[in-house]
Amino acid sequence: MNQNPIKVILIDDHELFRFGINKILQNEDQFHLSAEYNSIDELTGNGIPGFDLALLDISLSEGDSFDYISTFRKTYPKAKLIILSSHTEEFYISRAIEMKVDGYIHKDTKPDELLMALKKINIGQKYFSQNISEVMFNQLYSSNSKAENFQLSNREKEIIKLLSDGLSSKEIADQLFLSHRTVETHRANVLKKLGLKNSSELIKYAVKSGLV
C-alpha cells in the first residue's frame, strides 16, 4: 500500500453492496476504506476518522440523506462528497448538484470507472457517471428549448402591450403600419410560445409577468 492512500468512508444500508465496494478498493493500493456505516445515525454516533472521500447513498433505511449533506459540508469542508446511488431521476440529480456534491455515480457503474472517478474527484475534479451525465444533458437541453420558446421579440411584446390597452388586431395593424394578417400571425405565435388559448389569457399573462 502507498504511504498516503486516499482514505474513503462509505455510508450505505446494504451490507452486500458495502462488501463489494470494500473488495474493489482493496484491489487498489491507492485507496483505503477507513470506515463503513449503514446509516447516518451510526456515522454521527461513532464519529468519522480522518478521510478524503465520502461515498454516500441517497436512499437509506432512515430516509434520504440530503438533509445531512449541509451538515457534512460544514463539519468536513475539505472532504469530497460523492453520491453513490441507483437513482437516475432528475429530482435527485438536480438536488445533488444544487448541494454542490463532487460527484454522482450510479451503482451500475463498472469498478474501473468508479476507481477512475474517485481519483479524479480526489484531485479536485467533478465526476458524473455516464448515465447520470445523460440525464443532466437531457435536462439542460429541455430547459434551453423551453427558454427559447418563451423568448418574445420586441414586436411581439409591442403587440401584447397594445392588446392589453384594448386595441383590436385591426387597430394595432393601423398603428404599427402592418397588415391585419401580420398582426394575427404575431398574436398566434405568442399564444403558442406561451401555451395560452386566447387574447384574454394573454392579457392576464402580460399583467402578471410585468410586460405591461
N, C-alpha and C positions, 0 to 999 in steps of 0.2 A: 504493500500500500504506500502511496505517496506520503511525504511528510505532512503535507497540508491538504488533505482531501476535502472535497466540497461536502459540507455537513448538511444532511437533509432530514427533515421531520415529515411524518405522514399522518394525516388525520382522515380516517375512512372507517365506516362502521361495518365493513365486510372483511372478515378475517382472512378469507381465502385470497381476496384481492391484495390485502396488505402483504401476505406471504409472497405473492407473485412479484410485487414491486421490490420487496426485500431481495429476492433472488436476482432480479435484474441488476440492482445496484451492487450486489455482492460481486458480480462478474466484472465490475469496472473499478480499477484501483483509484480512479479519480473521485469516486463518490463513497460516502459513508452514511448509512442510515442511523442517525443519532438516537431517534426515538420514534415510536408509533403510538397512535391513540385511536380509540374507537368512537370518541365523542369530544365535543368542545369542553364539556364538563370535566372529563378526565384530563384533558390537556391543561385547563386552567387550574384544576385541583392539584396536579402534580408538579406544575411548573415546567418550563421548557429549558433544556440545556442549550449551550451555545450552538447556533446553526446558521446556515447561509440561505437555504431554500426551504420553503414550506409547501408541501403538496396537500391541498385541501379539497375534499369533495363538497359539492353543494348540498346534496340531499343526505342528511344524516337522520338517524332514528329520532333525534330530538327536534327535527325541523331543518329548515335551510340555514346555511352558515353565513349568509350575507350580513346578518346583524353583528357578527363577530369581527368582520373584516376591518371596520373602522377602528375598533379597539386594538386589533392586531397591529394595524399600521402605526398607531400611536405608541404602542408598547415596544415594537420591534421595527423602528423606522429604516434600519439598514438591511433588513432581511427581504428577500424576494418572495413574493406570494404567487403561487401558481394554482389555478383551478384545475382539478383533475376530475372530470365528470362525464357521465353518459348523456347529459342534457345538450341538445342542439337547438332548443327553442330560442327565438330572437330575444325573448324577455330576459332569459338568464344571461345570454351573451352581452346584451346591451347593459344590463345592470353591472356585470363584472367589469366591463370597460369603463363605465361611469365611476366605479370604485377604484379604478387605476390598478388593476391586477397586472402582474408582469407577464402572465401567460395564461392561456386557456387550452388545455389539452384533452382531447376526447379519449375515453377509456378504451376505444378500439384501436388507438394508435399503437403502431409496432414498437417493440423495445428499442430498436436503433434510432427511431425518430424521437422517442422520449428522451433518450440519453443526449442526443444532439440538441434537443430543445433546452434541457437543463443546463448544458454547457453554455449555450448562447445567452440564456437568461442570467446565468451567474456572472457574465461579463457586462451586463447592463442592457442587453437587447431584449426586445419583446418577442414573444413567440405564440402563435396560434396555429394549432394543427390544421391540416388541410380542410377537413370538413367544416371546422369552425370558421375558417377563413372564407369558405364559400358562402356560408350564411351571412357573414359580415358584408361580403361583396354584394350579395343579392339585396340585402337591406339598404346598403348605401345607394345602389343603382335605383331601387324603388323610390327612395327618398328624393334623389335628384330628379327622377322623372316627374314626381308629384310637384316638386318645386318649379320645374319648368312649366308644367301645366297651369300653375297658379300665377305665373308672371303675366301681368297685364301691360299692354303697350300704352303709351301716353294717349293715343287716340281713343283706345277702349276706355281708359279712365275718364277722359273728357266726355264721352258718350254716357257713361254711367252717371256722371255728375248732372248732365242735362236731363237725363231721365228722372233723376231724383228731384230735379227742380220742377218736374211736372210737364216737361215738353214731350210732345208726341214724336214719333220717328220722322214724320214729315217736317215738323218744325225744326228738329235737330239737323236734318238734311239741309234745310234752307239756311240755317245759321252757320253751318260749317262748310257750306258750298259743296256738299256731297250729294250723291243720288240717294233716293229713298232706299233703293236696294242695297247700297253700300252700308248704310246705317243699320239696316236689318241684319245684314251679314255680320257686322261687328257685334251687334246685340246677341245674335245666336252663338257666336264664338265665345263671348264672355259667359253666357249661360252654361255652355258646355264645359269650359275651363273650370268654372266654379261649382259645377254639379247642381245647378239651380233649374227650376222649372219654368219660371215666368218673370216678368218685369217686377212684379210685387216683391217676390223673394229677392230679386237683385237689389232693389232699393233698400230692403231691410238689411241685406248683407253690407251694402255700401255704408249705411249709417253705423252699423255695429263695428265695422272694421276701420272706420275713420276716413273712408275715401271721400266723404262729403261732409 
